[in-house]
Structure formats: C-alpha cells, structure tokens
Amino acid sequence: MRARRWRFAATLAGVVALAACSAAVGQEASTTPAPADPAPSAVEPAERPAEPPAQRLAGSRPDIVVVLMDDFSMDLLATMRGARELARTGASYDHFVVDSLCCVSRASLLTGQYPHQTGVRTNTSDGPLPYGGYPAFARYGNGPRSVNVRLQEAGYTTGFVGKFLNEYEYVPGRVDVPAPPLGWSRFNVLFGSAYDGWGFHSTELVDGRLEVRHHPAPPAGSPHDVLDAAYAGQVVEDHALDFLADQRGSDHPFFLLVAPYAPHNRVDPEGAYPGDPLFPAAFGDRPGGRRAGGDCGRVTCRSLTARDLPGFGDNRRDNAPRTRAGARTRPWNTVRTTSAADATRHLRDRARMVQSVDRTVRRILRAVDDDTYVVLTSDNGFHLGQVGMGLGKGTPYDTDVRVPLLVRGPGVEPGPRAEMTSNIDLAPTFEELAGLPPAPYRAGTSLVASLADRTVRTRGHVFFEHTTGTAGGDPDRAFTGGELMRIPSYVAVRSRDALLVRHDLDPSPDGTRHAYELYSYEKHPWEKKNKYGVRKLAAVQEALLRRLRAFDRCAGVTGDDPVPPRCRALTR
C-alpha cells in the first residue's frame, strides 16, 4: 500500500529470524548456542554468508489487516470463498481462543494475555468492581498494553472498524458518547445497536474526540439494495475499504482491525424488520435474494443440515463432571436440547449471514498489495445443539473454543500448520512482524517462525479460562435459555488428542468445589464421553493435571507483570 516499500517475501529465512527477537523479553528461545562466525580468512569473499536475516528485516514494518468475526463456528468455513482463497495461498492453524466469550476473548487478543492477567472475565461489569466488559478492560490498565498502542507508537497508522468491547456503548438520551480508547488513529466503532443489523450508531474520530453518526433503518419493503447498503456488515466494509484507500501512497505502515458483527445473533426480541431470523443476513443473501434458496456461498443452503455439526445427537448424560475420586456430579448441561430442525434452520441462516463477511474479506484481498498480511479469525465459536446442548458458547468444547486462523502475506509458506495456537499469540506475532520485541507481559508467543516454515512445531497445548457471569444485560444470554449462566467457571488444558476441564461447581466467589471432565479425541472429534478416572487414560489424565497445576502457579502473574519463561513454556 505504501509508495516505497522494502519487500521481504523473497526469503523465508528472513521471516523465521524474527522469532529470535523474543529472547530479549523473556520469550522461550533455543538453548543451543549459535555457531561462531568463521574467521575472515577462512572464507573467500564470494563465499561470505549473506547479511543476517534479522538485519535485513529491520524497519520492514509490513501492513497488517485482521478480520475478527463474531461467534463464527468452524462448520461455516466451507461456505466461504474468501476463506478458501486465504487457506490456499496462506497458512492455516489449529487455533483456539482462551475463553469462548466475546469480550473476554477480544481483550485477550488485543493484549496477548489470559483473562487472569487482563481482569476481563465476563462480558459485563457486574458488582462493586468491574468484573468484565469495557469497564474492567479500562480499570485494569489493558488499554496501554494493547498491541495497537505499541504499533501506533512505532509509527503505524492504526484503524478499528466494527464491534469493539461489550459495554463500550452509546445510547441516545441514556449513555453519553464514551472517550476514545488509546492507540487508534481511526476509530469507527459500531455500537451494540448493530447486533440487529439495521438502525445503529457509529463513530468518527475527529480531533481526538468521537463524533457519532446515526444509521437509520430504511423503511420495510425498500428494495434489497437499499436495505443492504444500510446493513451493519456493509457499513463495516465501507469503513474498512475507505481506510485502505486512504493509506495508498503513504510512507507509514498500517494496522487495521475489522470486526463485523456477523454471524452473531440479534439480541432484541423483535428484529429490525418483520420476519427477521435470529441470525439476520443481508437481504440479498436471504431466500429470494440473489439465489432462490438464499446465498450460502460455496455450497447450496439446502445441503446444510444438522449432520454437518459433529457431535449433534450425541447423548449428553455421559458428559457429567466427576470428582477427583471419580464420582459423578450434577451435570451442568440441563437446558433443552436443540432439535435437528432448529439446528438446520439456524445453520443455514448463519451461513447466509457470514457471506457478507466473506465478501468483505475478498474485497480486502483485492484492495491490498502483496506486502500486506491479511488475517481471518473469530473471537469464539458457537454451538447449535452439539453434544446435547442448546444454542450458545462459553464451553471448553471444540464447538466453542476452536476458531479459524488463516494468514496470508509476504514470506508465508502456504499450507496447514502443525502448531496448536491461541489468540493470545496474535499480539506478539504482530509486534514481531512490525520489528518490535514482544512486550514482556505477553503470555502468548509469536507465530512468525511458523508463518515461514509450515513444519515448525513448538506448541502442543493451549489453556482456557472461563468465569460464570451473572449480569442480565449480557447480549450472549439472549435466546440461549439460560445455558450460558449454567456453565460453571473452569480452567482447562487441551492437547492435540485430549481435553481436561476442571470445573468449580461452587457458584460463590470464595467457595471451591472441583469436578472434572476428560475427553479423548482419538476416535471422535468431539466430546463423546467423560473419561475422567478411566484407567486406560490414567497417564494422559495425570500429565494434563500436572500441566494444569503448573498453570495455576502462573495465575499470580497479572497486569504489567513480566511473564516468566516457565509459564510460556507450558504450551509446549
């Protein structure tokens, strides 16, 4: 996008060398000493080694665009043409989020920190001290720790478009326009009224203050192109493309975070228009729009059914947690199971809804040059009845914590990766791509080495943290039948082949009553049956328990505290 650009796509080794920067801030580095440089007389001038890759990368500072979807589930990936293009030309990861809840996950992505470090544990700020939402994000100092702040300080033009953090809100006549967060050169947030797709407010950053614009919903019955021009997904896209157009010819690199609301459900009992589905797609993507049965991208909508949801129809009675001694406890999953008909209907509506994001991805790919990294991911997943559940998220199950991570850019070797990665790894990755040493308080580690070499495999575990919320204003409680409030607080560790969850079944803040779930993924790619205490998996269980206990010992590291190397090493 810039008029003058140093290109480093020519050498993959140069990208790998960026990983060495992490040693300066306590990241895990190789213990093998580097070989000594040969004596000058030992090498003929024509045979001298090339300039060290790290020096060649100094000051490269590539452009970075991140598309962060909302409640995206892996069952939708096959419908997206833009995602397929990213996967074909870039890296695809076995990727997870630290908590399958919007605000918690987004705070962790921005800071590269676990929830126990950020203090953002729920979507809303309930109680005398903020427990979650933007109030907790601000109170506990997460703004200055956000990766966009470091990039802006390093000379990047930073832009944000779309959904920010829960309770960063404006409500005419009730809630005043908030102050802009730190570290954004452009800030086009769409407030929470955009969940329903139409009739919302957005912002412009003018002279350090936010100015609000109202986007009214066109009258019902308006032509589809009129309705869809005012759709939240289209407004997000327009802002994103405007930002990219403004960067053409600039000598400054940029970082742009694009956060559409799709495919999150609407939150009001009544939609913006009569007959709006729970997951309101643009009208052109609905049945009778561009296609008779609706637009589900690369597949026909009628081909999508509950059979496309791994684990749907599985008996949930054998998923109940067990005590340390192996005794069964009260199951937390007691809401009404989603029917196959409802799951199919919602799956098709979500597939239609996500097509607006896919178009945005494809237009971004066309708008940027080959020196730009384009990243596609989500804040969390979403379940539609798998493992006997209802609708929602919040669990440590694959439906909720596994999300896509697709990365295209200079020096990226195309293909799937062997790494297990977490969304806390993204902030240090962006820092290293920008030529910055990752901040010492990042719990995640950079993915730069694996971007260049698909065989790199240094991580084999990820960790999850979740805190039960109580606030009635949480938009993720809508239409879930209270399931989100029934999920206990937990800490969990996931390997490539198994998941261990330690629940706290005592809902009081000070009490503790632990119970466990253990799943093997060797035969089933979902949580088929709780096997905690099963002798055959005793070694796996004990290894994961040891790792969880070690994670507990790292929980005292919070805020600006430097993360000890031993804590980062737990993901190996």
Stockholm file with secondary structure:
# STOCKHOLM 1.0

chainA/1-572         MRARRWRFAATLAGVVALAACSAAVGQEASTTPAPADPAPSAVEPAERPAEPPAQRLAGSRPDIVVVLMDDFSMDLLATMRGARELARTGASYDHFVVDSLCCVSRASLLTGQYPHQTGVRTNTSDGPLPYGGYPAFARYGNGPRSVNVRLQEAGYTTGFVGKFLNEYEYVPGRVDVPAPPLGWSRFNVLFGSAYDGWGFHSTELVDGRLEVRHHPAPPAGSPHDVLDAAYAGQVVEDHALDFLADQRGSDHPFFLLVAPYAPHNRVDPEGAYPGDPLFPAAFGDRPGGRRAGGDCGRVTCRSLTARDLPGFGDNRRDNAPRTRAGARTRPWNTVRTTSAADATRHLRDRARMVQSVDRTVRRILRAVDDDTYVVLTSDNGFHLGQVGMGLGKGTPYDTDVRVPLLVRGPGVEPGPRAEMTSNIDLAPTFEELAGLPPAPYRAGTSLVASLADRTVRTRGHVFFEHTTGTAGGDPDRAFTGGELMRIPSYVAVRSRDALLVRHDLDPSPDGTRHAYELYSYEKHPWEKKNKYGVRKLAAVQEALLRRLRAFDRCAGVTGDDPVPPRCRALTR
#=GR chainA/1-572 SS CCSSCCCCTTCHHHHHHGGGGGGGGTCCCCCSCCCCCCCGGGSCGGGCCCCCHHHHHTTCCCEEEEEEESSCCGGGGGGCHHHHHHHHHSEEEEEECSSSSHHHHHHHHHHTCCHHHHCCCBSSCCSSSCCBHHHHHHHTTHHHHSHHHHHHHTTCEEEEEECCCTTCCCBTTTBCCCCCCTTCSEEEEBCGGGGGSSSEEEEEEETTEEEEEEECCCCTTCCHHHHHHTSHHHHHHHHHHHHHHHHTTCSSCEEEEEECCTTCCCCSSSCSSTTCCSSCCCGGGSTTSSSTTCCCTTSCGGGCCGGGSTTBTCCGGGGCCBCTTSCBCCCSCCSCCCCHHHHHHHHHHHHHHTHHHHHHHHHHHHHSCTTEEEEEEESCCCEESBTTCCEECCSSSHHHHEECCEEECTTCCCEEEEEEEEGGGHHHHHHHHTTCCCCTTCCSCCCHHHHHCTTCCCCCEEEEEECCCCCTTCGGGTTTTTHHHHSCEEEEEEESSEEEEEEECCCSSSCCCEEEEEEECSSCSSCCCCCTTCGGGHHHHHHHHHHHHHHHHTTTCCTTCCCCHHHHGGGC
#=GC SS_cons         CCSSCCCCTTCHHHHHHGGGGGGGGTCCCCCSCCCCCCCGGGSCGGGCCCCCHHHHHTTCCCEEEEEEESSCCGGGGGGCHHHHHHHHHSEEEEEECSSSSHHHHHHHHHHTCCHHHHCCCBSSCCSSSCCBHHHHHHHTTHHHHSHHHHHHHTTCEEEEEECCCTTCCCBTTTBCCCCCCTTCSEEEEBCGGGGGSSSEEEEEEETTEEEEEEECCCCTTCCHHHHHHTSHHHHHHHHHHHHHHHHTTCSSCEEEEEECCTTCCCCSSSCSSTTCCSSCCCGGGSTTSSSTTCCCTTSCGGGCCGGGSTTBTCCGGGGCCBCTTSCBCCCSCCSCCCCHHHHHHHHHHHHHHTHHHHHHHHHHHHHSCTTEEEEEEESCCCEESBTTCCEECCSSSHHHHEECCEEECTTCCCEEEEEEEEGGGHHHHHHHHTTCCCCTTCCSCCCHHHHHCTTCCCCCEEEEEECCCCCTTCGGGTTTTTHHHHSCEEEEEEESSEEEEEEECCCSSSCCCEEEEEEECSSCSSCCCCCTTCGGGHHHHHHHHHHHHHHHHTTTCCTTCCCCHHHHGGGC
//
